[in-house]
Amino acid sequence: MKSYTTEWIRNVGIAGHGDTGKTQLVSSLLFTAGMTPRLGKVAEGSATTDWDEEEIARKISINTGLAFAEWPVSNGPGGQAGAMKINFLDTPGYSTFINETKASLIAADATLVVVDAAAGVQVVTEKVWDYATEYGQARAFVLNWMDRELASFERALASLEEVFGRGVVPIQLPIGEEKSFRGVIDLVTMKALIYTPDGNGKARIEEIPAEMAEAAQAAHEKLVEKVAEGEDELMQEFFDKGTLPAEDIRKGLQEEVRDKKVFPVLLSSALHCIGGDAILNFIAEIFPSPTDRGEAVGYKEASRSGAEIQRKISDAEPVSLAVFKTVADPFAGRISYFKVMSGVLKNDAALQNFNRGSMERLQHVQAMQGKTAVAVAELHAGDIGAVAKLKDTLTGDTLGDKNAPIFYPAARLPEPSITFAIEPKTRADEDRIGTAIHKILEEDPALRFARDPQTKEFLLSGAGQQHIEVVVAKLRKRYHVDLALHPPKVPYRETIRGKADAEGKHKKQTGGHGQFGLCRIKMEPLPRGKGIEFVDDIFGGAIPKNWIPSVEKGVRDAAERGYLAGFPVVDIRVSLYDGKYHDVDSSDIAFKIAGSLAFREAMKQARPALLEPIMRVEVSAPDQYSGDLMGHLSGRRGKINGSETRAGTVTVKALVPFSEMLSYANELTSMTQGRGSYSMELSHYDFVPQELAEKVIAAHKPHHAGAEEEEAATA
């Protein structure tokens, strides 16, 4: 494959709500551009960018798929004719996998937001808009499924204008509605583009139908007025002549789109290849090249804080590239997807990984067409490529010329919102789980894996139940690791409400040396989050210094085992103030047991209580669900801290006990028809209401009592 210079490259994120037809649109555009011999279809599992077996089975995008098209233009950079290389990043649209979308869009220079012509703006439409805004990208809309029942150009356009403002401007009008949709009026050239449904995606150019001439003229004038707004010369020409030449409109559109002042609306029926060539022409002629976005911003330090470095996206600069995605392929190994930020990357180049401090050799540099790798000799600044089998490189790393270090920013992803306990089904699964999970974590930065030190469970956290289920399915199919999923145990803790003064005495005589240790302690509560504080208040050598650490160990071990139901005791101060010892019979073990006994006696007196984790929860959904969300959270012992509404979406903030959130993800999906999402993080621990505490203690007491008996027998 030939290499393309920066001005002949376009990097486009294809984003939007689930089921708007993003993947089908990419397949349609690839077919129109002659990159595939036939039209790939999501329903048949033949779409170019949905190639993972989980995606084919579920008929949704789970990962970002990469593809490219070579598209001829007659009026390219400098007015030249030539072929433009368009890199597509086909991103997931379900909120469960939206972190993957955010992580991938960082590599795009513009975003094509795909909207269902029947549904209009949906929750994820706004999310991907916000991501593109955060990354400073040009945006345009495609109203897809224009041929479907209930599709309405007017209604969908009105919803776009309401949410995204007056910058939303159609540059096409539909010819025909629903099943009779067969083409568009190009409001720039004022020509009709007529398509053969299920054809090759290329239009016949005709005159505008007479019955649409008046509507087309009005829409054309609105477009021209919008484009001329920012340019005094164009505005004067518009007033003088009442219109502008197509070339001036196109030039004005380029500038207004690049400056994020205008957001054009195009039309499509991706499944029937209607509108494909017009969308490709728009991307090639109107969307910005990598250079048009200005200089790339990096940092001098790996922490990506402090002094910034500006670097031109130019072949003349030292080579540097940012890795934005990793795929753990069971056959090819680790595949790194990257964007060349500066310089020219040649095949077999040796570059330094600035984050890891190691050298990497980039053998067999490729461009990805779905899962098919196409070899390239070199990639210029701004282009997107892939390479397999780098030793140390992970998502978010920067590689480059060792004499010109720079660290590019990585995507900032929210923390996981749901956690499951995972249990290997067999001993063999337990042996393999570490390696397999590590590979999955490499390709999915939205996952977390840990072992809870309190409950001893393996915990897998992600963006939603479906996310975790997909990971478990991948582990089974790719790495033959079979896991069972359970809701995680709630990490309760114990504390005290009052003060106590107690004695612990351990005395044992078994012939020869006996065991003797006696200690007296005071116990009092501490503020939340303070843990356990042990104070040595011994005076006059009542207990020799060398045995005081043994008392502390006995106290801390007993606190770890808990008193009420086996949960760790926290937020207490234990002061050791007196004791007795025996010259012969006292020992470390004797004072450790005495400390443990004193602790248990003090807990008995100090009004022990159960603590539960309270989560800081944020729930977002269309504002029509506002009352339902608040009522539902209140019914889960939640304390509502306020809500805010923006562009039709309400965000409710609340403090809710973790035990009440274990099944929340599924209930939120059901309550909002899949349009709600939430995030949560630990806020603090607080007392469990008495009637609930009794149930928790009763459920855990038998197990806890058994552990205590075993421990006593050992002592």
N, C-alpha and C positions, 0 to 999 in steps of 0.2 A: 504494500500500500504506500502511496506517495505521502510525503510529509507536507504539512500546511503551515505557512507562516502566520504570525499572530493575527494580522488584520483579516485573514480569511477563515478565522475560527469563530464559532458561536457555541457557547456552553449554556444549555437551557435546562432548567429544572422543570419537570412536569409534575405538578402537585395539585392537590384538591381533596375533597371529601371522598370517602369510600364509595365505590360503585358509580362514580361519574364517568368512568371509561378512559382513565389515563393510559393504562397499559394497552388497551385496544387502539387508542389514538396513536401511540408510538408505533404499534405494528402497522397501522394504516399509513403513517408517514413514511416508514421504511419501505413499504410496498410501493407507494407512489414514487419514491425516489429511486426505485429499481434495486434496492439493497437486498430484497428478499424475492424469491421467484414466485411466491404466492402469499396471499394475505393471512398472516397468523391470527388465530382467534383464541381469546381467553377461554371461551366455553369448550373448545376442543383441546385445550392444553398445548396449543402450538404457538402462543404469543412469544415473541423473541425475548422479551425482558422478564417474563415470569417462567423461569426454567427450573427452579427448585421444586423437588417433588411435593413438598408441603404446600407450595403456592398452587401447583397444578391441581392437587387434591381439593384444596379449599376454595380455589378460583378467586383468590385475592392476593395482592402483593404483600409480602412480608419483609422483603429486602429491597433495597434500591437496585434496579437493573440499569446497566449501562449499554448504550448502543450509539451508533453514529450513522449519519447519512451524508453523501456527497451530492450537492444540489447546485446545478448550473444557474448563474445569474448573469444578466446582460449588463447590469449597472452595479458592479461591485466596487470595492475600495479604489479610489482614484478614477472612478468612471469606467473601470476596465471590466471586460467580460471574463468569466472564469468560473471555477467550481468552489463552492463554499463547503467547509466541513462543519457539520452541526453535530455536537455531542449532546445526546439526550441523557438526563438522569431521571429515570422513571421511579418515582417515590411512592411508598405506601400511603393509603388514605384513611385507614382505620385508626382511631385514636390510640388503640393498644400499641400500634407500631409507629406512632408519630415521632418518637425520638430518633428513629432511623431516618425519617424525612429531614428532620432538623440537622442531623449530623452530615447528611449528604448534600443538602442545598448550599452548604458553605463553599462547595466547589463550582457552583453555577455562577454565571454573570447576569442572568435574567431568569425570571420564573413565569411560566405559562400556567395560569391557574385554571383548571378545568372544572366547569360547573354543569350540573345536571339542568337541562333546559326546562324540565318539569318542576324540579324541587327548588331551584334558585340557590341563594346563599345558605350554607349549612355550617355547623360548628367548626369543622376542620378547615373549611374555606377561609375562615377568619384566622385560624391558627397559622396556616401556611403563609397567608398574607403578612402576618406579624413577623414570621421568620424571614421572609424576603425583605421586609422593611428593616429588620435588625441587621441584615447583611448588606443593606444599601443597594438592592437590586432593582432593575427595571422590571415592570410587570405588565402582563396583558392577560385577558380572559378568553377562554374558548367555551362557548355554550355548546355542549355536546348533547347527543341523543335528540337532535332537533326533529328527527323523523318519528319519535315515539308518541304514543297517546298522551295527551295532556301537556305536551311540550308547548311552551308559550314564550316567544321572543320578548313580547312586551312585559309580561309578568317577571320573567327572569332578569331582564334589564333593569326594571324598576327596583328589584331587590338588591342588585349590585349598586345602583346609584344611591339607594337609601343607606347602605352599610359603608360603602367606600367613597362616597362623595362625588362632587361634580367633575372630577378628573376622568371618570368612567365615560368613554365615548365609543359608540359603535362605529366601526369602519366598514361594516357589511350590513345588509338587510336580507332577510330570508326570502326566497322565492318558493312559495308553497308552504303549507303547514302540516305538521304531524306526518302521516304516511305519504302525503303528496309533496313533501320537502324534496326539492330536486336541484337547488342551486342557491347562489347568493348574488346580490348586487354589490359590486365593488364601489364604495363611495369615494375612493380616491380617483380612479380612472373613469367612473360613471359608465361601467360596462356590466353586462350580466354574465355570470359564469355558470354555465349549465353542465351538470354532471350526469353520467349514466350510472344509476345505482348499481353497486357491485362491479363497477368498472375499474379502471386503473388509477382513479383519483385525480385525473387531469381533465380540466374543463374545456368546453367549447365556449368561445367568447362571442356573445351576441349583444344586440341592442337591448336596452331595458324595456321590459314589457310595458305597453302603453298605460295599462291600468295602475302601474306602480310608479310612473314617471313623477307624479306630484310628490308622493311620499319620499321618493329617492332624492328629489331636488331639495326638499326641506332638510332631510338628514345630512345631505352633502354640505349645505350651507352651515349647519350647526357644527359639523366637523371642521370646515375651513375656518370658521370663526374661532373655534377652540385652538386650532393650530396657530392661527395668526396672532393670538392673544399676546404671546411672549415676544413677538418680533414687530417692531415699529414699521419696518419696511413692508413686511407681509401684510400688516393691518391696513396700511395706506393703499397697497395694491388691491386688497380685498374691497375696500370702500370705493375705489375708483372703478373697478371692473365687475364687482359683485361676485367674483370667484378667483381662484388661483390655478395656475397650470399644475397638472398632476405631479410634475417633477418638484415644484416648490412645496406642494402639500407633503410629498414623501420626505423631503429634506426637513421640513418643519416638524413632521412626526418623529423623525429620527432624534432630533434635538429634544423635543418635549418628552419623549419616552425615556431617553437617556437621563434627563434631569428629573424623572419621576413626577412630572406634572400632568401627564396624560397616560391613561391606562386603556388601550384599545380593546374592543370586544369583537371577536371573530366567531364564526359559526361552523358546526361540523356534524356529520353523522359518521362516526368513526367505523362503525360496523359495515357501512355500505360505501365507504371511501368517497364521501362527499365533503369537499372543502379542503382536501389534503394539500394540493399544490399551492393554494392561496396562503395556507398557514406556513408552509415551507418558504414561500417568497417573503412573507412578513418577517419570519425569523432571520432570514439571510439579509434582508434589505433594511429592516427597521431596528431590530434588537442590537444592542451594543456588542462590539468585540471586546476581548479581555482588556485591551489597552484603553478603551473608552471609559473604563471605570476609574481611571487614574492610577496612582501608585499603590502598590501593596504595602500594608503596614505589618511590620514584624517587631520583635523585641530583641534586646541585647542579651537577656538572661532567660534561662529555661523556665523560671517562674512566670514568665510572660507578664512581668510587672516592671515598673521603672522605665528606663529610657526606651523610646520607640525608634525603629529604623524604617525609613521610607525606601522602597526599592521599586524601580520602574519595571513594569511587565514587558521586558524587552530582551531580544536575543543578545544584545550587547552587554548585558549584566552578567555577573557570575551565576552559574547554574544553581538553582535551588528548587526544591519541590516539597509540597505538603501532602502527607498521607491522610486521606479523609475516610477510608473504609478498608477493612480487612475481611477477607473471605477464607474460612478454614476448609479448603477443598480436600476430601479424603484421598484423592489421587495426586493432585498437583501440589499439595501442601498449602502453606500459607500464601495467599495472593494479596498483594497490596495495591489498592487503587490510589492514584495520586494525581495532583494537578501540578504541572510545571509552572512555577511562579515567576521564574526568570531564567535567562540563558537558554542554551540548547542542550537537551539531554540526548546523548548518543548511546547507541547500543553498547553494552559491555562497559559502561562508565563505572568508575570507582568513586563513590561519594561518602562523605562522613555523615553518620547519623548524629546530629548535634545533641539530641536528647539523651542518647545512650553512650556517646563518646566512642563509638566503634565505626569501622569502615565497612561499607556494604558494596558488593559488586552487583550491578544491575544487568544481568544477562537476559537476553530474549525479552526486550521491551516490547509491549503489545498494546493494541487498541482492542477494547472488548466490544463484541457484537453479541449481546446477551451472554451466553456461556461460551461462545466461540472466540478464541483469541486470534487476532490478526497481527502478524509480525510487522513491525515498523523499524526502519533504520535509525530514525531520530524523531524527537518531538520538540517543537518550538515552544517558546514562552506562551503560556495561556492554554496549552493543549492538555488533554486528560488521557492518562494511560494506565497500564497495570504491569506488574512484574511479580514473578513467583519466587519463592524460596529465599527471601531476605532473612538473615539470621536473627536479628534483634528487633527489627522495626515493627512498631505497632501503630494503631490508629492515633492520629494527633501528633505524630513525630514529624520533624523537619529534617530533610537530607539536603546536602549541597556541597559546594566547593569548600574544602576545609580552611581555606584562607579567607573566606568571607562568611563567617557564621551569622545565622539569623534564626529566630524562633517565631514561626507563624502561629497565630491564635487557633486553638482547636474549638470545636462547637461546645457550647455550655449546655449540658443536658440536665433536666430535673432529676431529682432522686426517685428511685422506684416507689410505686404506690401500693404494691401488694406483695406479700411474702407467703411462701408455702414451705412447709417442712418436707424434705424429700428423704425417702428411705430406700436404699438399695434392696432389691428383692432377693438376691442371692449373695453368697460370699464373693463370687467372681465379679458381680456387679460392683461390690464394695471396693474391690481391688482396682477396678478400672475407672472408677468415678472421677478421681483427681485429675488424671490426664485428659479425659474427655471434656470435663467441665472447663478446664483451662483453655482448651481449643475453642469452645463455644464462647467463652468470655472475651477472647481475642477479637472475635468478629462482631460482638454485640456489646458496645459500651454502656447500654442501658440496663444490663444485668448486674446483679451483685450475688456473690456466693460467700457464705461464712458459716462457722459453727458457733452456736449460741453457748457461751461458757456456762450459763446457768442451767439451761434445759438439755444441753448436750446434743441438740438436734442439728442436722445439716439444713441450712436455710437458703432458699433460692428466691431472690426478689426481682420483680420486673414491673412492667407498665400495666399489666392486667392479667386476668386468668388465662385468656387466650394466648398471650405472650409466653407465659410459663408452660402451657400445654404444648405449644409449638417447640419450645426448647427441649421438653421431655421426649417429644416424638423424634426430634433430630438426634438426641442422644441414643435412642433405641435403634433408629435406622442406620445412622452413620457409624456409631461406635459400639453398638451392641451392648449398651448399658441400659438395663431395665429398672425403672424407678417407680415407686408409689408416691402419690402426692397426698399430703394431709394438711389441714389448717395448722399453723404453728401454735405451739403452746403459748399461753399468755405468760410473759415473764413477771409474775407477781413478786412482790417483796414484802418483808415484814418489818415492823418498827414498833416503837412504844409510845404511849401517850403520857405516861407518868414517870415518877422516879422510884428507885428501889435501893435497898441496902441489903446485901446477901452474903452468905458465907458458903464456901465450897471446901469440903474436907474429904480427902482420899486417904484411907488407912487400910492396909492389908498386911496380915501376918501369916507367912507360910513356912516358918522354920528358917533359921539363918536370917539374912537380911530381909526386912519387910519393906513396905512402901508407905511413906507418910508425906503429906503436903496439905497445908491449910491456907486459904487466902480469903480475904474479905474485900468486896468491891462495892462501889456505888455506881449506879447506872442512871443516866438522864437522857432525855431526847435532844437531838440536834435539828437544825433547820434542814429542809429537803435538799438532797444532793451532797450532803457533807460526808456520807459514808460512815466509817467506824473510826473513832478516835480513842486511842488507848493512852491513859495517863499514869505515870509512875509516881505515886504519892507516898511511897514507903519511907519512913524515917526510922533511924536508930537500928537498922539492920534486922527488922522483924522477919524479912525474907532476904537472904543474900542476893546480891546483884546478879550473879550468874544464873539464878533460877527465875528471875522476873520475865525474861523473854519466853520461858516455857509457859508461864501463866498467860502471857499475851497470845501465844500460839493456841493454847487451849480455848481462849475466849473467841479468837478469830475463826478457828475451825468449827466451833459450836455455832457461831453466828452464820457461817456459810451453810451449815446443815439446816438452819431454821428452827423455829420453836412451834409455831402453830400448825404449819402444813408442809414444812420442808423447803420453804423459799428463803433466800438469804435475808438476814436481818441487816438493816442499814440505818443510817442517820441516828447513831447513838454515841454517847461518850461513856467509856468504862474507866473508872478510876480505881486503881489498886492501892488501898491505903493501909492494910494491916495483914498479918499472917503469922504462921508458926512453922518451924521446921525442926527436923531431928538430925543430929550430927551424922548418924549412921544410915537411917532409913530414907531420908529425903533424896529425891532424884529429879531429873528433868521430866520423866514420864509422870511421876507423882504430882508435880506441880502443874503439868499440862492438864491432867485429869481433874485436878482441883479447880483450875481455871474454868474448865468446861462445866463442872457441876455448879460453880458459883454463878456462871452466866445463866444457866437454866433456872436456877432459883430466883435470880433477879428478874428474869423475863416473866416469871409467874406473878410477881408482885407489881410489875410496871405497866399493867394494862396493855398487853400486846395487841397490835392491830395489823390488818392487811393493807398493803399499798398496791395500786394498779397503775400501769402506764397510761397517761393522758396524751392523746395525739393532737397536733395542730393540723386541722383538715381544711383544705380549700376545694370546693366543688363548683364546677362550671357547667352550665347548661343553658339552652334558650330560656329567655326570661319568663316564658309562659309557665315554667316549672318552678318558679321561685317559691311559692307557698308550699308546694309539695316537698321541696328539698328541705326547707326549714322545719316543717312539721315532722318529717322523717328523721332528721338529725336530733330534734328535741325528744322524739320518742325513743331514741337510743342513748338517753342521758346526756345528750350534747348540750353545750352552752354556746349559743349563737353569739358571735362577736361582731356581726355586721355583714352587710352585703353591698356590692356595687354593680351597676348595670352599665354596659358599654356596647353599643351597636347591636342591641338585641340579645346580648348574652349576659346572664347574671352570674356573679361569683359570690358564693356564700362562704364565710369564714366561721369556723367553729372549733371548740375544744371538745373532743369526744374520747371516751375510754377505748383503749385498743381492743378490749374484748368485744365491744359492740361493732367493730369495723371488720371483723373476720369475713363476714359474708356480704359486705357492703357493695363490692364491685358488681356482683351479679344483680343485686337489687336496684342499683343505680341504672344499670343498663336496661332493666325491665321498666323502671319508672319513667325513663326519658327516651324510650325507643332507640337506645344506643347513642343518643346525642349528648350524653353527659360524660364528664371525665372528672377525676379528682386526684389530688396528691395529698400526702400526709407525712409528717415527721414528728419525732418525739418532742413533746413540750416539757412535761414534768411528771412526777409521780404524785398521786393523791390517795386519800383513804377510800377504801371500798365501803359502800353502805353496808350496815350491819347484816341485813337479811341476805344480801348477796355474798358477803364474806363467809357467813355460816355455811352456805352451799359449797363454796370453793374449798373451805377447810374440810368439810365432810367428804368431798370427792377425793381429796389428796391425803387424808389422814391415814387410811389403812397402809398405803405404800410407805408413808413417812414413819409410821410406828414400826413397821418391819425393819426399816433401815436402822432405826435407833436400837432395836433389840440386838441386831447383828453387831452393831458398834460396841454395845455394852459387853456382849459376850467376848469380843476380841480383847477389850481392855482388861 
